[in-house]
Amino acid sequence: MSSAPLHYWDLLELAAALKTGAVSPVAVTEALLARIGALDANLGSYVTLMADHALADARTAAGEIAAGRYRGPLHGVPVAVKDLCDASGIQSKAGMPRIRGAVAAATRDATVVARLRAAGAIVLGKLQLTEGACAHHHPDVKPPVNPHHAGYWSGASSSGTGVAVAAGLCFGGLGSDTGGSIRFPSFANGITGIKPTWGRVSRAGVFPLSPSLDHVGPMARSAADCGAILGAIAGVDVDDPTSLRAAVPDYLAGLDGDLRGLRVGFDEDFACTGVDEQIADAMRACVAVLEAAGATRVALSFPPIDAVVGAWFPLCTGEVAVAHAQDFPLQASQYGPGLSALIEAGHLASAGDYARAHAIRQNFQGELARLFSAVDVVVAPAWLRQNLTLAEFDHFGEQVTDWPEFIRFTSPFDVSGTPTISLPAGFNAAGAPFGFQLAAGHLNEAVLVRAGHAWQQTTNFHRQRPPL
């Protein structure tokens, strides 16, 4: 077993101990609930703690495992979900305390929550997020605190998931990504996150930001841990007609470090121009690690993305305006400035703006399909620079030009629906984490898990826990 404290074990490490009976689901759940009680008043990662339900489920899991009815790697493992995923009997506030706090408790689990429970996972509670899953927290909400360095941003919008996973307050969690909101908090908190192919994971019972851009996915401490969660939540769902019918593979297969036959694309002009040198060096190191594991580097020219980044705005804002039509502008005074601005921008966008953006999206999807016929994985930044301090982020967005730069490397893969994995890659001088991402072709999340696992078998960034 690991020499690390129990709360900092990898999910799969805990799973192995639970399967053999070396550790009890009840003891683990009690330990995490106690840790949440001791730390989360300061960290602010949880909105709602479901302690009684979690302990009851842990006792059930303990009995099933002891009786030989082991369900798989999530059985008995404490996890948590972003507070836009419905959980039966619990209000989903979606980072909107004044609006969503008046909504009745959910009558059923979101499909992703139901699938976690079916896999035997222990759902500890609901995690904080930005207002409506946009970029900024509501003024009434205390943003979750980065456990590595309290003076730095904790990411958006799945900030609570990033903080809880990094701080050892759950062994994995669910986030959502519309413009980068699995990748930014993974980057900022030094954890791993997978934004799956659009439609790979059901959105039934998940409060929308922009439905054609929204992706639900796992966030955990390693690529393999993310693969275990993705395997439980992925797949077609009758309650979500946009969910994909493709079979769900075993994402934990082939994690032997052998990448022979894998083709890695890296366009230095695309990936490194204007990007912080430490991040650029980390991406070059990743290419070298994958080559050492047997992969072949393939020269490529990544398609231009400026127009794609521009297309994200009318696509997102128009759909956000529709999603909030029932409450905005009727209850506009209850909204914070960030989400209000996004909705108002959607009202100003024309049908022509949306149509042009849709055409750009289709062309870019075609360009990526061609690219991924020649390579399996592309190494790319998630952001131009290392993390922002809180003071820097407080002023962020005052200039219109800030936003295209901010989502430059994340939003194109939301527009295309392309799967990505965010990987930790180092720490800045102040001790705040940073990382990069890998992208793969449609429904090729298994390749991302294999490549991410190979990187993490060679590096130690994902094992550097905050001193809590």
C-alpha positions in Angstrom: 0.0 0.0 0.0 1.0 3.6 -0.5 2.9 5.4 2.2 0.7 8.5 1.6 -2.2 9.2 4.0 -5.3 7.3 3.0 -7.1 10.5 1.8 -4.3 11.0 -0.8 -4.3 7.5 -2.3 -5.1 7.1 -5.9 -8.6 5.9 -6.6 -7.4 2.6 -8.1 -5.1 2.0 -5.2 -8.0 2.4 -2.8 -10.1 0.1 -5.1 -7.6 -2.7 -4.8 -7.6 -2.4 -1.0 -11.4 -2.3 -0.8 -11.7 -5.4 -3.1 -9.5 -7.5 -0.8 -11.1 -6.2 2.4 -7.8 -4.6 3.6 -9.8 -1.3 3.9 -13.5 -0.9 4.7 -15.8 1.4 2.7 -17.3 2.6 6.0 -13.9 3.5 7.5 -12.8 5.4 4.3 -16.1 7.3 4.1 -15.9 8.2 7.8 -12.3 9.4 7.4 -13.2 11.6 4.4 -16.3 13.1 6.1 -14.1 13.9 9.1 -11.5 15.5 6.8 -14.2 17.6 5.0 -15.4 18.7 8.4 -12.0 19.8 9.4 -10.8 21.5 6.2 -13.7 22.5 4.0 -14.9 25.5 6.0 -11.8 27.2 4.7 -11.6 25.5 1.2 -15.2 25.8 0.3 -15.4 23.0 -2.2 -18.7 21.4 -1.1 -22.1 23.0 -1.4 -24.1 20.1 0.1 -22.7 17.2 2.2 -24.7 14.0 1.9 -23.2 12.3 5.0 -26.1 10.1 6.1 -26.7 8.8 2.5 -23.0 8.3 2.0 -22.6 6.3 5.3 -25.6 4.1 4.4 -24.2 3.4 1.0 -20.8 2.6 2.5 -22.4 0.1 4.8 -24.2 -1.5 1.8 -21.0 -1.6 -0.2 -19.1 -3.2 2.7 -21.7 -6.0 2.9 -21.7 -6.6 -0.8 -17.9 -6.8 -1.1 -17.7 -9.1 1.9 -20.3 -11.3 0.2 -18.3 -11.5 -3.0 -20.6 -9.2 -5.0 -17.9 -6.8 -6.1 -19.1 -4.4 -8.8 -15.8 -3.0 -10.0 -13.2 -0.4 -9.3 -15.6 2.3 -8.0 -17.3 -0.1 -5.5 -17.0 1.5 -2.1 -15.0 4.5 -3.3 -16.1 8.0 -2.0 -16.6 10.5 -4.9 -18.5 13.7 -5.3 -20.3 15.5 -8.1 -20.5 19.1 -9.4 -23.6 20.8 -8.1 -25.3 21.0 -11.5 -25.8 17.2 -11.5 -29.1 16.2 -9.9 -29.1 13.9 -6.9 -32.4 12.7 -5.7 -33.7 14.6 -2.7 -31.1 17.4 -3.0 -31.5 20.9 -4.5 -29.1 21.6 -7.4 -28.1 25.2 -7.0 -25.8 25.3 -10.0 -23.8 28.1 -8.4 -26.9 30.3 -8.4 -28.0 30.5 -4.8 -30.8 33.0 -5.2 -32.4 31.4 -8.2 -31.7 27.7 -8.0 -32.1 27.7 -4.2 -35.8 28.2 -4.7 -36.1 25.1 -7.0 -37.5 22.0 -5.4 -35.2 19.1 -4.6 -34.5 16.7 -7.5 -36.9 13.8 -7.7 -34.3 11.5 -9.4 -30.6 11.3 -10.0 -28.9 12.6 -13.1 -27.9 9.7 -15.3 -24.2 10.2 -14.4 -25.1 10.1 -10.7 -27.2 7.0 -11.1 -24.4 5.3 -13.0 -21.9 6.2 -10.2 -24.2 4.6 -7.7 -24.8 1.6 -9.9 -21.0 1.1 -10.0 -21.0 1.1 -6.2 -19.5 4.5 -5.7 -20.2 6.4 -2.5 -21.5 9.9 -3.4 -20.3 12.2 -0.6 -22.0 15.4 -1.8 -22.4 18.2 -4.3 -19.4 20.4 -5.2 -19.3 24.2 -5.7 -19.1 25.8 -9.1 -19.2 29.2 -10.8 -22.6 30.8 -11.4 -24.5 28.7 -13.9 -21.1 27.1 -14.8 -19.9 30.3 -16.5 -16.5 32.0 -15.7 -17.2 33.7 -12.4 -18.7 32.8 -9.1 -21.9 34.5 -8.0 -21.1 37.5 -5.6 -22.9 35.5 -2.8 -20.6 32.5 -3.2 -17.1 32.2 -1.7 -14.9 30.7 -4.5 -13.2 27.5 -3.5 -9.6 28.0 -2.4 -6.7 26.5 -4.3 -5.2 24.0 -1.8 -1.7 24.3 -3.3 -1.6 28.1 -2.9 -4.5 30.2 -1.5 -3.4 33.2 -3.5 -4.0 31.6 -6.8 -7.1 30.9 -8.9 -8.8 27.5 -8.4 -10.3 27.3 -11.9 -13.7 27.6 -13.5 -16.3 26.4 -13.5 -15.7 23.0 -11.9 -13.6 24.7 -9.2 -15.1 22.8 -6.3 -14.3 19.5 -8.0 -10.7 20.5 -8.7 -10.2 21.6 -5.1 -11.9 18.6 -3.5 -9.9 16.1 -5.5 -6.6 17.9 -5.0 -7.2 18.4 -1.2 -8.1 14.7 -0.5 -11.8 15.4 0.1 -12.9 12.8 -2.4 -11.1 10.3 -4.6 -12.6 11.6 -7.8 -15.4 13.7 -9.0 -17.5 15.0 -11.9 -17.0 18.3 -13.7 -18.4 19.8 -16.8 -16.6 21.7 -19.6 -18.2 24.2 -22.0 -15.2 26.4 -22.7 -12.5 24.8 -20.5 -14.1 24.1 -17.2 -12.7 20.6 -16.6 -9.3 21.5 -17.9 -8.9 24.9 -16.1 -9.5 23.5 -12.6 -7.5 20.4 -13.4 -4.6 22.7 -14.6 -5.0 25.0 -11.6 -5.2 22.4 -8.9 -2.6 19.9 -10.2 -5.0 17.0 -11.0 -6.1 15.1 -14.1 -9.4 15.6 -16.0 -11.0 14.2 -19.1 -13.4 16.1 -21.3 -15.0 13.3 -23.3 -16.3 13.4 -26.8 -19.5 15.4 -26.9 -22.3 12.9 -26.3 -20.1 10.2 -24.9 -21.5 11.0 -21.4 -25.2 11.7 -20.9 -26.3 15.2 -19.9 -29.7 14.1 -18.6 -30.4 15.7 -15.2 -27.4 18.1 -15.6 -28.3 21.9 -15.5 -27.2 23.3 -18.9 -25.0 26.2 -19.8 -24.7 25.8 -23.5 -26.1 22.3 -24.5 -24.2 21.9 -27.8 -20.9 22.7 -26.1 -21.5 21.1 -22.6 -19.5 18.0 -21.8 -19.6 16.1 -18.5 -16.5 14.2 -17.5 -14.3 12.8 -14.7 -11.7 14.6 -12.6 -9.3 12.6 -10.5 -5.6 12.3 -9.5 -4.4 10.3 -12.5 -5.3 9.3 -16.0 -6.1 5.8 -15.0 -8.4 7.0 -12.2 -10.2 9.2 -14.7 -10.5 6.1 -17.0 -12.2 4.1 -14.2 -14.8 6.9 -13.6 -15.4 7.4 -17.3 -16.0 3.7 -17.8 -18.8 3.9 -15.3 -20.6 7.0 -16.6 -20.1 6.7 -20.4 -22.6 5.3 -22.8 -25.9 5.7 -24.5 -28.9 6.9 -22.4 -32.5 6.9 -23.3 -33.1 10.1 -21.3 -30.5 12.0 -23.5 -31.2 11.6 -27.2 -27.9 13.3 -28.0 -25.9 10.5 -26.2 -23.8 8.4 -28.5 -24.6 4.8 -29.2 -21.0 3.6 -29.5 -20.0 0.8 -27.2 -18.0 1.8 -24.1 -14.5 0.2 -24.1 -12.4 -0.8 -21.1 -10.5 2.4 -20.5 -8.1 0.5 -18.1 -7.0 -2.0 -20.7 -3.6 -1.6 -22.3 -2.0 0.5 -19.5 1.3 -1.4 -19.7 3.3 1.6 -20.9 3.8 0.2 -24.4 2.8 2.9 -26.9 4.2 1.2 -30.1 2.0 2.1 -33.0 0.7 5.3 -31.4 1.2 8.4 -33.6 1.9 11.7 -31.7 1.3 15.0 -33.4 3.0 18.2 -32.1 2.9 21.4 -34.0 5.5 23.7 -32.3 4.2 26.8 -34.0 0.7 26.2 -32.9 1.5 24.9 -29.4 4.4 27.1 -28.3 4.0 30.5 -29.9 3.2 33.0 -27.2 3.0 30.2 -24.6 4.9 30.3 -21.2 8.2 28.7 -21.7 7.8 26.2 -18.8 4.6 25.0 -20.4 6.2 24.7 -23.8 9.1 22.7 -22.3 6.6 20.4 -20.5 4.9 19.7 -23.8 8.2 18.9 -25.5 9.1 16.6 -22.6 5.7 14.8 -23.0 6.5 14.2 -26.7 9.8 12.7 -25.7 8.2 10.5 -23.0 5.7 9.2 -25.4 8.4 8.5 -28.0 10.5 6.7 -25.4 7.4 4.5 -24.7 7.3 3.5 -28.4 5.1 6.2 -30.0 6.1 7.8 -33.3 6.2 11.6 -33.7 4.3 12.8 -36.7 4.8 16.3 -38.2 1.6 18.2 -38.6 0.1 21.7 -39.1 -2.8 22.3 -36.8 -5.8 24.0 -38.4 -6.1 27.8 -37.7 -8.2 28.4 -34.6 -8.8 32.1 -34.4 -12.2 31.9 -36.3 -13.1 28.8 -34.2 -12.5 30.7 -30.9 -14.6 33.6 -32.3 -17.4 31.1 -33.2 -17.5 29.9 -29.6 -19.0 33.2 -28.4 -22.3 33.3 -30.4 -22.7 29.5 -30.0 -22.3 29.7 -26.3 -24.0 33.0 -25.5 -27.1 32.3 -27.7 -27.6 29.0 -26.0 -27.0 30.4 -22.5 -29.7 33.0 -23.2 -32.2 30.3 -24.2 -31.3 28.1 -21.1 -32.1 31.1 -18.8 -35.1 32.5 -20.7 -37.5 31.5 -17.9 -35.6 33.6 -15.3 -33.8 36.3 -17.2 -34.6 39.2 -17.5 -37.6 38.5 -15.1 -35.2 37.9 -12.2 -32.1 39.6 -13.6 -31.4 41.4 -10.3 -30.8 38.0 -8.7 -28.0 37.2 -11.2 -24.3 38.1 -10.8 -22.5 40.3 -13.3 -20.6 37.5 -15.1 -23.6 35.3 -16.1 -25.7 38.4 -16.8 -23.2 39.7 -19.3 -23.1 36.3 -21.0 -26.9 36.2 -21.3 -27.1 39.7 -22.5 -24.5 39.0 -25.2 -26.7 36.1 -26.3 -29.6 38.5 -26.7 -27.5 40.7 -28.9 -26.2 38.0 -31.2 -28.1 37.6 -34.4 -29.3 34.6 -36.3 -26.6 35.3 -38.8 -23.9 35.3 -36.1 -25.1 31.8 -35.0 -25.3 30.5 -38.5 -21.8 31.6 -39.4 -20.5 30.1 -36.1 -22.2 26.8 -36.9 -20.6 26.7 -40.4 -17.2 27.4 -38.8 -17.8 24.6 -36.4 -18.7 22.1 -39.1 -15.6 23.0 -41.1 -13.3 22.7 -38.1 -14.8 19.3 -37.2 -14.0 18.2 -40.7 -10.4 19.5 -40.5 -9.9 17.7 -37.2 -11.3 14.4 -38.6 -8.7 14.6 -41.4 -6.0 15.5 -38.9 -6.9 12.5 -36.6 -6.7 10.1 -39.6 -3.0 10.8 -39.6 -2.2 11.0 -35.9 -3.7 9.5 -32.7 -2.8 12.2 -30.1 -2.0 15.9 -30.4 -0.1 17.6 -27.6 -1.3 21.1 -26.9 -1.4 23.8 -24.2 -4.5 24.3 -22.1 -3.6 27.9 -21.5 -1.0 30.4 -22.7 0.5 31.1 -19.3 0.8 29.7 -15.8 -1.9 30.3 -13.3 -3.4 33.7 -12.4 -3.2 35.1 -8.9 -6.6 35.9 -7.3 -5.8 39.6 -7.8 -5.1 39.1 -11.5 -8.3 37.1 -12.0 -10.4 39.7 -10.2 -9.5 42.1 -13.0 -9.7 39.5 -15.7 -12.4 40.1 -18.3 -12.4 43.9 -18.0 -11.0 44.0 -21.6 -12.9 42.2 -24.3 -9.6 41.0 -25.7 -9.0 39.0 -22.5 -11.6 36.3 -23.3 -10.3 35.0 -26.7 -6.8 34.7 -25.2 -8.1 32.9 -22.1 -10.0 30.2 -23.9 -7.8 30.1 -27.0 -6.7 26.4 -26.5 -9.7 25.1 -24.7 -12.8 26.4 -26.6 -11.9 24.9 -30.0 -12.1 21.4 -28.6 -15.5 22.2 -27.1 -16.7 23.6 -30.5 -15.6 20.4 -32.2 -16.7 18.0 -29.4 -13.2 16.5 -29.5 -12.0 14.5 -26.4 -9.1 15.9 -24.4 -7.2 15.0 -21.2 -5.6 17.6 -18.9 -2.4 16.5 -17.3 -0.3 18.1 -14.5 3.2 19.2 -15.7 4.8 21.3 -12.9 4.6 24.1 -10.5 5.5 27.8 -10.7 7.9 29.6 -8.4 5.1 30.2 -5.9 4.1 26.5 -5.8 0.9 26.8 -7.9 0.4 23.9 -10.4 0.2 24.1 -14.2 -0.3 21.6 -17.0 -1.2 21.0 -20.6 -3.6 18.8 -22.6 -3.7 16.0 -25.1 -6.4 15.7 -27.7 -7.6 12.7 -29.7 -10.0 11.8 -32.4 -13.8 11.3 -31.9 -14.5 8.6 -29.2 -10.8 7.9 -28.7 -10.7 8.6 -24.9 -9.0 5.2 -24.4 -5.9 6.6 -26.3 -5.8 9.6 -24.1 -5.9 7.4 -20.9 -3.0 5.3 -22.3 -0.9 8.3 -23.3 -1.7 10.2 -20.1 -0.8 7.1 -18.0 2.5 6.8 -19.8 3.3 10.4 -19.0 2.4 9.9 -15.4 4.4 6.7 -15.1 7.5 8.7 -16.0 6.7 11.9 -14.1 5.7 12.7 -10.5 3.7 15.9 -10.8 0.3 14.2 -10.3 1.5 12.7 -7.0 2.6 16.0 -5.4 -0.2 16.7 -2.9 -0.9 20.0 -1.2 0.4 20.2 2.4 -3.0 19.8 4.1 
